[in-house]
Amino acid sequence: MCRAGIGIGLVMAALLAGAPASSAQTKAPAVKTTAAKSPAAGRVRATAASPVNINAATPAQLQTLPGVGASTAQRIIEYRQKNGAFKKIEELMNVRGVGEKSFLKLKPLVVVGDRSAGSEPGK
């Protein structure tokens, strides 16, 4: 029984050692769950662990969100100034340039809350 286990182990080791290098290339890249730096500005991107309060965020903070550049950040702030604080995160879809597809990427990364209190999770 022991010899059979050793034999199987040796066969497995030989198979793994002889595996073509191309199999490593077909492997999907690992998904990073930690904060990643924005290559353009060196800013730390928003994460679910550190979401952005869309009622108090500056343009720079909004730009840490995926797909939000300078012009979209400015439109979010203008919308907030014109219409008051966001009551639900879904209101982001009322901002020009933020559609349903974009919103679904942003949803886990944003919260609403008033400017003075701590942020509340979006509803």
N, C-alpha and C positions, 0 to 999 in steps of 0.2 A: 504494500500500500504506500509506503514511504517513497519507494523508488518511482512509483507511478506519478506521485505528486511532484517529485523533482524533475521527472521527464517532461511533464506538462509545463512546468515552470520554465525549463530550458527552451521548449518549443515556442512558448509565448515570447520569451526574451528575444529569440532569433527572429520571430515574425516582426516584433516591434523595431528591432534594429535594422531590419531589411526593408522597412516600410519606405516607399518613395517620398522624397522631400516635397513633392507637389501636394501631398495630402495636407500639409501644414498651410499651404497657400489657399486651400479651399475652405479653411476654417473661418467662420464668421468672427469679426473683431469683437472683443469683449465690450460690453456696454459699461461706460463709466457712470457711477452713481455719485461720485464726489464732485465738488465744485471744479469746474474747468475754467481756465483763463480764456478770455476773449482775445483772439489773436490780433485783432485790429487795435484795441486800446489797452490791453493788459489788465482789463477788469475781470473780477471774479464773477462768473455767471450765477444767476439766481438758481436755487435748487429747492426741492420740496422741504428741505430742512431749514432753509433760510429764504422764505418766500418774500416777494415784493408787495408792500401795501400800496395798491394803485391810487389810494386817496392821498397819500403823503409823499409819494416817490418823486424824486427829481428826474430831469431828463436822463441824466447819467445812470441812475438806478433803473429806470425803465429800459434803457438800452442793454442791460444785462440779460434781458429776456430774449429767448430765441425768436428771430424774425422781426424784432423791434429795433429799427434804426432811428436815426435822429429825427426824421420827419414824422414817423409814426409816434414816437415818444412825444413830440410837440403836439400832435393832434390829440393824443390822450389827455395831455394837460389842458389844452384848449377846451376839449369836451367837458372836462371836470370843472373848469372855471365857468363855463357857460351854463351847465346843467346842475351844478352842485356835486357833492360827493357821490361816488358810486354806491348804490345800495346792495347790488349783487354783482358778482364777477361777470355774469353773463352780459351785463350792460356794455362790456368791452366791445361786443359785436356791433354796437351802435356807432363805434368810431370807424371812420373811413379807413380802409386798409386792414381791418381786423375782421376776417370772415370766420365762418364756423371752423374751417380747417386750422387756421391760425389759433383760434381760441382754444381748441382742444389741446394744442401743444402748450399753451399758456396756463390752462386751468390749474394744474397742480403746483404752479409756481407763483401764483398771485393770491392775495387776500384783500378783503375790504375791511375798513375800520375807520373811525373818525381820526382826524389829524392829531388830536391830543392824547387819546387813549391808545393802548396797545392794539395790535391788529387782531381781527377776528377771522377765523377761517371763512372762506366764501361759502355761500349757501346754495 
